[in-house]
Amino acid sequence: MRKLTAAVALTTAAVALATGTAGTASAAPVPAQHPGQHLTLHSWTLLSDHGPGPTPGERLTAQVSARTVDGRAQGHVVVQHVFETSGSVRAEFDVDCLTVDGNGAITATGPISKIVVTPLGGKPHLYDEGHHPEAGLTFYPTGEQHQRRAGWGRTDPDLHTEVVRCGAVPASLWVIDGGTFLQR
């Protein structure tokens, strides 16, 4: 019975991680880069979906390695949510667009390549196999309250969420550790 309860909790977490925010992403920004400009983004961040401090019993991380050369983006993003008592959910997507808007928000978007759910003590399995919705991760500049924010989401018609290719994802997370490095 405990394994079933843990599997249900982990699947619910997978849906939450896979869907991100319940809002709709804003329209695609006008990229700050010019067609011949090169961008390189490297990031590892510890995130929280509950506020500006760590969440006990959970570890939410995002890792990005992406670049754009002559207007073509490539790279990989991994967002992983680990729950001490039930397992982990790992979503990965390949970057098809990397932009920096006029306010300094950095966005990477692309189709989800896989979501892996691993129950505590169990075997990993693919969630939503065969579906490759657009996903996005946006890092926002430090705000007026000196907080770093990020947005994470994926298109999910059932929840009326949409991530637009090259579009910023609304801030839904707090960056509590790590860094994001952009080179132009």
DRENKE-239969 format. One record per residue (C-alpha): x, y, z; residue number from 1. Coordinates in nm, 4 decimals, always signed. Each point is the difference from the previous one (the first is absolute). Layout:
<recs>
c1 X	c2 Y	c3 Z	n NUM
...
</recs>
This chain:
<recs>
c1 +0.0000	c2 +0.0000	c3 +0.0000	n 1
c1 +0.2847	c2 +0.2392	c3 +0.0816	n 2
c1 +0.1566	c2 -0.0604	c3 -0.3420	n 3
c1 -0.3312	c2 +0.0791	c3 -0.1700	n 4
c1 -0.0406	c2 +0.3197	c3 +0.2025	n 5
c1 +0.3578	c2 +0.1020	c3 -0.0826	n 6
c1 -0.0540	c2 -0.0750	c3 -0.3700	n 7
c1 -0.3162	c2 +0.2143	c3 -0.0052	n 8
c1 +0.1800	c2 +0.2844	c3 +0.1783	n 9
c1 +0.2943	c2 -0.0222	c3 -0.2395	n 10
c1 -0.2253	c2 -0.0060	c3 -0.3068	n 11
c1 -0.1808	c2 +0.3086	c3 +0.1333	n 12
c1 +0.3398	c2 +0.1662	c3 +0.0439	n 13
c1 +0.0926	c2 -0.1023	c3 -0.3551	n 14
c1 -0.3087	c2 +0.1710	c3 -0.1331	n 15
c1 +0.0791	c2 +0.3129	c3 +0.2033	n 16
c1 +0.3621	c2 +0.0053	c3 -0.1168	n 17
c1 -0.0901	c2 -0.0759	c3 -0.3577	n 18
c1 -0.2684	c2 +0.2645	c3 -0.0197	n 19
c1 +0.1757	c2 +0.2785	c3 +0.1869	n 20
c1 -0.2153	c2 +0.3055	c3 +0.0556	n 21
c1 -0.3726	c2 +0.0125	c3 -0.0577	n 22
c1 +0.0176	c2 +0.3320	c3 -0.1858	n 23
c1 +0.0574	c2 +0.0561	c3 -0.3661	n 24
c1 +0.3410	c2 +0.1166	c3 -0.1127	n 25
c1 +0.0265	c2 +0.3466	c3 -0.1451	n 26
c1 +0.0543	c2 +0.0589	c3 -0.3689	n 27
c1 +0.3456	c2 -0.0601	c3 -0.1388	n 28
c1 +0.2456	c2 +0.2782	c3 +0.0843	n 29
c1 +0.1957	c2 +0.1901	c3 -0.2545	n 30
c1 +0.3423	c2 -0.1629	c3 +0.0321	n 31
c1 +0.2775	c2 +0.2353	c3 +0.1070	n 32
c1 +0.2539	c2 -0.1846	c3 -0.2093	n 33
c1 +0.0653	c2 +0.0782	c3 -0.3640	n 34
c1 +0.0086	c2 -0.2745	c3 -0.2653	n 35
c1 +0.3805	c2 -0.0302	c3 +0.0040	n 36
c1 +0.0379	c2 +0.0229	c3 +0.3792	n 37
c1 +0.1130	c2 -0.2974	c3 +0.2076	n 38
c1 -0.1488	c2 -0.0753	c3 +0.3423	n 39
c1 +0.1178	c2 -0.2633	c3 +0.2472	n 40
c1 -0.1992	c2 -0.0854	c3 +0.3123	n 41
c1 +0.1169	c2 -0.2209	c3 +0.2853	n 42
c1 -0.2095	c2 -0.0299	c3 +0.3119	n 43
c1 -0.0463	c2 -0.2165	c3 +0.3028	n 44
c1 -0.2570	c2 +0.1226	c3 +0.2474	n 45
c1 -0.1717	c2 -0.1250	c3 +0.3118	n 46
c1 -0.3612	c2 +0.1120	c3 -0.0193	n 47
c1 -0.3004	c2 +0.0164	c3 +0.2312	n 48
c1 -0.3637	c2 +0.0071	c3 -0.0974	n 49
c1 -0.1091	c2 +0.0971	c3 +0.3537	n 50
c1 +0.1926	c2 +0.3226	c3 +0.0617	n 51
c1 +0.3451	c2 +0.1563	c3 +0.0207	n 52
c1 +0.1415	c2 -0.2670	c3 +0.2351	n 53
c1 +0.0698	c2 -0.3727	c3 -0.0266	n 54
c1 -0.2907	c2 -0.2415	c3 +0.0134	n 55
c1 +0.0534	c2 -0.2705	c3 +0.2657	n 56
c1 -0.0143	c2 -0.3515	c3 -0.1450	n 57
c1 +0.0273	c2 +0.1165	c3 -0.3625	n 58
c1 +0.2765	c2 +0.0971	c3 -0.2416	n 59
c1 -0.0948	c2 +0.1716	c3 -0.3258	n 60
c1 +0.2854	c2 +0.0722	c3 -0.2407	n 61
c1 +0.0436	c2 +0.1263	c3 -0.3543	n 62
c1 +0.3084	c2 -0.0543	c3 -0.2120	n 63
c1 +0.0486	c2 +0.1706	c3 -0.3374	n 64
c1 +0.2721	c2 -0.0195	c3 -0.2594	n 65
c1 -0.1029	c2 +0.1824	c3 -0.3167	n 66
c1 +0.1367	c2 +0.2211	c3 -0.2718	n 67
c1 -0.1069	c2 +0.1723	c3 -0.3123	n 68
c1 +0.2206	c2 +0.0592	c3 -0.2995	n 69
c1 -0.1178	c2 +0.2033	c3 -0.2982	n 70
c1 -0.3602	c2 -0.0201	c3 +0.1189	n 71
c1 -0.0050	c2 -0.3790	c3 +0.0577	n 72
c1 -0.0455	c2 -0.1208	c3 +0.3572	n 73
c1 +0.1103	c2 -0.3316	c3 +0.1422	n 74
c1 +0.0504	c2 -0.1436	c3 +0.3441	n 75
c1 -0.1705	c2 -0.1903	c3 +0.2764	n 76
c1 -0.2040	c2 +0.0832	c3 +0.3119	n 77
c1 -0.0682	c2 -0.2299	c3 +0.2955	n 78
c1 -0.2496	c2 +0.0898	c3 +0.2729	n 79
c1 -0.0090	c2 -0.2485	c3 +0.2873	n 80
c1 -0.2199	c2 -0.0102	c3 +0.3094	n 81
c1 +0.1129	c2 -0.2446	c3 +0.2714	n 82
c1 -0.2325	c2 -0.0865	c3 +0.2879	n 83
c1 +0.1703	c2 -0.1652	c3 +0.3003	n 84
c1 -0.2972	c2 -0.2227	c3 +0.0782	n 85
c1 -0.1333	c2 -0.0925	c3 -0.3449	n 86
c1 +0.2639	c2 +0.0192	c3 -0.2763	n 87
c1 +0.0786	c2 +0.2355	c3 -0.2865	n 88
c1 -0.1286	c2 +0.1497	c3 -0.3224	n 89
c1 +0.2441	c2 +0.1045	c3 -0.2721	n 90
c1 -0.1076	c2 +0.1946	c3 -0.3093	n 91
c1 +0.2408	c2 +0.0607	c3 -0.2884	n 92
c1 -0.0306	c2 +0.2097	c3 -0.3125	n 93
c1 +0.2190	c2 +0.0855	c3 -0.2949	n 94
c1 +0.0387	c2 +0.3733	c3 -0.0604	n 95
c1 -0.1515	c2 +0.1346	c3 -0.3228	n 96
c1 +0.0108	c2 +0.3678	c3 +0.0991	n 97
c1 +0.2201	c2 +0.2080	c3 +0.2314	n 98
c1 -0.0915	c2 +0.3657	c3 +0.0487	n 99
c1 +0.0742	c2 +0.2990	c3 +0.2199	n 100
c1 -0.2732	c2 +0.2622	c3 +0.0173	n 101
c1 +0.0434	c2 +0.3746	c3 +0.0433	n 102
c1 -0.0316	c2 -0.0333	c3 +0.3808	n 103
c1 +0.2718	c2 -0.2653	c3 +0.0242	n 104
c1 -0.2232	c2 -0.3073	c3 +0.0444	n 105
c1 +0.1675	c2 -0.3060	c3 -0.1532	n 106
c1 -0.2302	c2 -0.2635	c3 -0.1511	n 107
c1 +0.0743	c2 -0.3459	c3 -0.1350	n 108
c1 -0.2829	c2 -0.1937	c3 -0.1673	n 109
c1 -0.0268	c2 -0.3320	c3 -0.1781	n 110
c1 -0.1914	c2 -0.3264	c3 -0.0301	n 111
c1 +0.0040	c2 -0.2329	c3 +0.2994	n 112
c1 +0.2060	c2 -0.3054	c3 -0.0887	n 113
c1 -0.0965	c2 -0.1995	c3 +0.3101	n 114
c1 -0.1447	c2 +0.0087	c3 +0.3493	n 115
c1 +0.1302	c2 -0.2716	c3 +0.2315	n 116
c1 -0.1821	c2 -0.0846	c3 +0.3237	n 117
c1 +0.1923	c2 -0.2054	c3 +0.2569	n 118
c1 -0.1901	c2 -0.1125	c3 +0.3098	n 119
c1 +0.2089	c2 -0.0323	c3 +0.3159	n 120
c1 +0.1549	c2 -0.3465	c3 -0.0118	n 121
c1 -0.1615	c2 -0.0682	c3 -0.3378	n 122
c1 +0.0997	c2 -0.0102	c3 -0.3621	n 123
c1 -0.0094	c2 +0.3103	c3 -0.2234	n 124
c1 -0.2741	c2 +0.0170	c3 -0.2607	n 125
c1 -0.0896	c2 +0.2445	c3 -0.2764	n 126
c1 -0.2966	c2 +0.2257	c3 +0.0627	n 127
c1 -0.2118	c2 +0.1257	c3 -0.2904	n 128
c1 +0.2159	c2 -0.2025	c3 -0.2403	n 129
c1 -0.0281	c2 +0.1022	c3 -0.3641	n 130
c1 -0.1162	c2 +0.3552	c3 +0.0777	n 131
c1 +0.2420	c2 +0.2836	c3 -0.0671	n 132
c1 -0.1705	c2 +0.3255	c3 +0.1035	n 133
c1 +0.1883	c2 +0.3298	c3 -0.0078	n 134
c1 +0.1631	c2 +0.0801	c3 +0.3344	n 135
c1 +0.1728	c2 +0.3117	c3 +0.1239	n 136
c1 +0.2227	c2 +0.1285	c3 +0.2764	n 137
c1 +0.0473	c2 +0.3723	c3 +0.0593	n 138
c1 +0.2488	c2 +0.1625	c3 +0.2385	n 139
c1 -0.0964	c2 +0.3515	c3 +0.1062	n 140
c1 +0.2366	c2 +0.2744	c3 +0.1211	n 141
c1 +0.0101	c2 +0.0695	c3 +0.3741	n 142
c1 -0.3181	c2 +0.1813	c3 +0.1015	n 143
c1 -0.0603	c2 +0.3085	c3 +0.2110	n 144
c1 -0.0183	c2 -0.2218	c3 +0.3093	n 145
c1 +0.3440	c2 -0.1462	c3 -0.0908	n 146
c1 -0.1526	c2 -0.3362	c3 -0.0895	n 147
c1 +0.0959	c2 -0.2064	c3 -0.3020	n 148
c1 -0.2963	c2 -0.1628	c3 -0.1722	n 149
c1 -0.0482	c2 -0.2604	c3 -0.2699	n 150
c1 -0.2887	c2 -0.1338	c3 -0.2025	n 151
c1 -0.0445	c2 -0.3621	c3 -0.1069	n 152
c1 -0.2841	c2 -0.1529	c3 -0.1970	n 153
c1 -0.1129	c2 -0.2203	c3 -0.2845	n 154
c1 -0.2976	c2 +0.0067	c3 -0.2321	n 155
c1 -0.2883	c2 -0.2018	c3 +0.1432	n 156
c1 -0.3384	c2 +0.0357	c3 -0.1738	n 157
c1 -0.1762	c2 -0.1749	c3 +0.2903	n 158
c1 +0.1067	c2 +0.2792	c3 +0.2368	n 159
c1 -0.0259	c2 +0.2746	c3 -0.2637	n 160
c1 +0.3709	c2 +0.0822	c3 +0.0237	n 161
c1 +0.2090	c2 +0.0911	c3 -0.2986	n 162
c1 +0.3699	c2 +0.0578	c3 -0.0414	n 163
c1 +0.0711	c2 +0.1946	c3 -0.3153	n 164
c1 +0.3220	c2 -0.0720	c3 -0.1880	n 165
c1 +0.2440	c2 +0.2782	c3 +0.0989	n 166
c1 -0.2581	c2 +0.1390	c3 +0.2468	n 167
c1 +0.0790	c2 +0.0835	c3 +0.3612	n 168
c1 -0.1590	c2 -0.2185	c3 +0.2684	n 169
c1 -0.1560	c2 +0.2039	c3 +0.2841	n 170
c1 +0.1952	c2 -0.0026	c3 +0.3278	n 171
c1 -0.1268	c2 -0.2814	c3 +0.2216	n 172
c1 +0.3173	c2 -0.1044	c3 +0.1857	n 173
c1 +0.2649	c2 +0.1564	c3 +0.2210	n 174
c1 +0.3697	c2 -0.0534	c3 -0.0671	n 175
c1 +0.1557	c2 -0.0736	c3 +0.3384	n 176
c1 +0.3485	c2 -0.1128	c3 -0.1030	n 177
c1 +0.2228	c2 -0.0491	c3 -0.3012	n 178
c1 +0.0615	c2 +0.2274	c3 -0.2938	n 179
c1 -0.0873	c2 +0.0813	c3 -0.3560	n 180
c1 +0.2780	c2 +0.1142	c3 -0.2319	n 181
c1 -0.0708	c2 +0.1550	c3 -0.3381	n 182
c1 +0.2766	c2 +0.0883	c3 -0.2417	n 183
c1 -0.0712	c2 +0.2096	c3 -0.3073	n 184
</recs>
